[in-house]
Amino acid sequence: MDSPLVVGVDGSDASLTALDWGVDEAVRHGLPLRIVHASKWERYEGVVPTWAKDRPSGQVLAENIAGTAAERARRRAPDLPVTTDVLAEDASTGLLREGREGSILVVGSRGRGEFADLLLGSVGLIVAARAHCPVVVVRGDRQALEARHGRVLLGVGEHDVDSPAVRFAFREAAVRGAELDVVRAWRRPAHGPADHLLMKRAGGAYFAEESTELLDKALETAASAHPQVRLRTSSVEGPAHTILTARSAAADLLVLGARRRDALVGLELGRVSHRALHHASCPVAVVPQERPETTEGEQ
């Protein structure tokens, strides 16, 4: 059996929305569902034998959250294999560990303990930045959550030639029967000698052509492997974080790559990923990928 799709729940409305999304995603991919709730009750109330009559209130609450989530998942997809677990650790640590064995890690945009005015909870941000598997932060309006747009949006960066993010986006579009909308944003150099050859090309034609060539190269292998996927490609001048956030309003899922830092734990969540995780109008998938040795900058 394939590695499970893991959903982190805490009883909040956001986590239940993420659970529903995760159930649908597991069904699409034919994956078992693993529901986990991280609780630190043991640290404060001590471990009680399973035969003890009086269980700590924290343990009861944790088990109820996990059990209620499992019941909700089974009602939504009766044939879906579902397992649950209560992790006696903080949410970020527990979910990151689960992500080492999971195929996809799904979390809500905010948790029970987050301040109401935060656009993205700390757990979601930490997990998206450090997990070893693709992370989906579930957010957005009902149309996106129910996959009514029929479109997956992919942002392609400079080093995304046949990258894990590209392959992930093609698989998502394929299992959903959706159009794959691929965007490569480009910018002209802010400064440069007026008589430079590139500066003389009208309308930034050189940069637009270079961006289009990169886009075609990035998609070539994955497109050959998924000929059934309908493709729409765009090379657009402007800041990627603004363009992708705006286009997310017509998408069911936004897919972005995040590169691993050299000799450090975690990923580079640059401006594009940060903006999307806080402001996108649909769920956002952050896919880890290796950083080329000569890479500088961000996706």
Residue pairs with C-beta under 8 A, 6 or more apart in sequence:
1 32
1 81
2 29
2 30
2 31
2 32
2 103
3 31
3 101
3 102
3 103
4 26
4 31
4 32
4 33
4 34
4 83
4 101
4 102
4 103
5 22
5 25
5 26
5 29
5 31
5 32
5 33
5 34
5 102
5 103
5 104
5 106
6 34
6 35
6 36
6 95
6 98
6 99
6 102
6 104
6 105
6 106
7 15
7 18
7 19
7 22
7 23
7 33
7 34
7 35
7 36
7 69
7 106
7 107
8 15
8 18
8 36
8 37
8 38
8 91
8 94
8 95
8 98
8 105
8 106
8 107
8 108
8 123
8 127
9 15
9 16
9 18
9 19
9 35
9 36
9 37
9 65
9 66
9 69
10 37
10 38
10 65
10 91
10 108
10 111
10 112
10 113
11 37
11 65
11 68
11 112
12 108
12 110
12 111
12 112
14 108
14 109
14 110
14 111
14 121
14 138
15 69
15 107
15 108
15 111
15 112
16 69
16 72
16 108
17 108
17 138
17 145
18 106
18 107
18 108
18 109
18 138
19 35
19 69
19 72
19 73
19 106
20 72
20 76
20 145
21 106
21 136
21 138
21 145
21 283
22 33
22 104
22 106
22 136
22 138
23 33
23 73
23 76
23 77
23 80
24 76
24 77
24 147
25 31
25 104
25 106
25 136
26 32
26 33
26 77
26 80
27 77
27 80
28 175
28 176
29 103
29 104
29 175
31 103
31 104
32 80
32 81
32 82
32 83
33 73
33 77
33 80
33 81
33 82
33 83
34 82
34 83
34 84
34 85
34 98
34 102
35 66
35 69
35 70
35 73
35 82
35 83
35 84
35 85
36 66
36 84
36 85
36 86
36 87
36 94
36 95
36 98
37 62
37 65
37 66
37 69
37 84
37 85
37 86
37 87
38 86
38 87
38 89
38 90
38 91
38 93
38 94
38 95
39 58
39 59
39 61
39 62
39 65
39 86
39 87
39 88
40 58
40 88
40 89
40 90
41 56
41 57
41 58
41 59
41 61
41 62
41 88
42 58
42 59
42 88
43 88
44 58
45 56
45 57
45 58
45 59
46 56
48 54
48 55
48 56
48 59
59 86
62 86
63 86
66 84
66 85
66 86
67 84
69 84
70 82
70 84
73 80
73 82
74 80
74 82
87 94
87 97
87 98
89 97
91 111
91 123
92 122
92 123
92 126
92 127
95 105
95 107
95 123
95 127
95 131
96 126
96 127
96 130
96 131
96 132
98 105
99 105
99 127
99 131
99 132
99 133
99 135
100 132
100 133
102 133
103 133
103 134
104 133
104 134
104 135
104 136
105 127
105 131
105 133
105 134
105 135
105 136
106 135
106 136
106 138
107 123
107 124
107 127
107 135
107 136
107 137
107 138
108 121
108 124
108 137
108 138
108 139
109 119
109 120
109 121
109 124
109 137
109 138
109 139
110 118
110 120
110 121
110 124
111 121
111 123
111 124
114 121
114 122
119 278
119 279
120 137
120 139
120 277
120 278
124 137
124 277
125 269
125 277
127 135
128 135
128 137
128 258
128 267
128 269
128 273
128 277
128 284
128 286
129 258
129 266
129 267
129 269
129 286
130 265
130 266
130 267
131 286
131 288
132 288
133 288
134 164
134 168
134 285
134 286
134 287
134 288
135 285
135 286
136 253
136 283
136 284
136 285
136 286
137 277
137 283
137 284
137 286
138 145
138 283
139 280
139 281
139 282
139 283
139 284
140 248
140 280
140 281
140 282
140 283
141 281
141 282
142 148
143 149
143 252
144 248
144 251
144 252
144 253
144 281
144 282
144 283
145 282
145 283
147 176
147 178
147 252
148 252
149 178
149 250
149 251
149 252
149 282
150 176
150 177
150 178
150 179
150 252
151 178
151 179
151 180
151 181
151 250
151 251
151 252
152 169
152 172
152 173
152 176
152 178
152 179
152 180
152 181
152 251
152 252
152 253
152 255
153 181
153 183
153 244
153 247
153 248
153 250
153 251
153 253
153 254
153 255
153 282
154 165
154 166
154 169
154 180
154 181
154 182
154 183
154 254
154 255
154 256
155 183
155 184
155 185
155 240
155 244
155 254
155 255
155 256
155 257
155 272
155 276
155 299
156 166
156 182
156 183
156 184
156 214
156 215
156 218
156 219
157 240
157 257
157 272
157 298
157 299
158 214
158 297
158 299
159 259
159 291
159 292
159 295
159 299
160 166
160 218
160 257
160 289
160 299
161 214
161 217
161 218
162 218
162 220
162 221
162 222
163 218
163 257
163 287
163 289
164 257
164 287
164 288
164 289
165 255
165 256
165 257
165 287
165 289
166 218
166 219
166 222
166 257
167 222
167 225
168 255
168 285
168 287
169 180
169 182
169 222
169 255
169 285
170 180
170 222
170 223
170 225
170 226
170 229
171 226
172 178
172 253
172 255
172 285
173 179
173 180
173 226
173 229
173 230
174 226
174 228
174 229
176 252
178 230
178 252
179 229
179 230
179 231
179 232
180 229
180 230
180 231
180 232
181 232
181 234
181 247
181 250
181 251
182 215
182 219
182 231
182 232
182 233
182 234
183 233
183 234
183 235
183 236
183 240
183 243
183 244
183 247
184 211
184 212
184 214
184 215
184 218
184 233
184 234
184 235
184 236
185 211
185 236
185 237
185 238
185 239
185 240
185 243
185 244
186 204
186 207
186 208
186 210
186 211
186 235
186 236
186 237
187 207
187 237
187 238
187 239
188 204
188 207
188 237
189 198
192 198
192 199
193 199
198 206
198 207
204 237
207 237
208 235
208 237
211 235
212 235
215 233
215 235
216 233
219 231
219 233
223 229
223 231
236 243
240 271
240 272
240 299
241 271
241 272
241 274
241 275
241 276
242 275
244 254
244 256
244 272
244 275
244 276
244 280
245 275
245 276
245 279
245 280
245 281
248 254
248 276
248 280
248 281
248 282
248 284
249 281
249 282
251 281
251 282
252 282
252 283
253 282
253 283
253 284
253 285
254 276
254 280
254 282
254 283
254 284
254 285
255 285
255 287
256 272
256 273
256 276
256 284
256 285
256 286
256 287
256 299
257 286
257 287
257 288
257 289
257 299
258 267
258 268
258 269
258 270
258 273
258 286
258 287
258 288
258 289
258 299
259 267
259 268
259 288
259 289
259 290
259 291
259 295
259 298
259 299
260 266
260 267
260 268
260 288
260 289
260 290
260 291
261 267
261 268
261 291
262 291
267 286
267 288
268 291
268 298
268 299
269 277
269 286
270 297
270 298
270 299
271 298
272 298
272 299
273 284
273 286
273 299
276 284
277 284
277 286
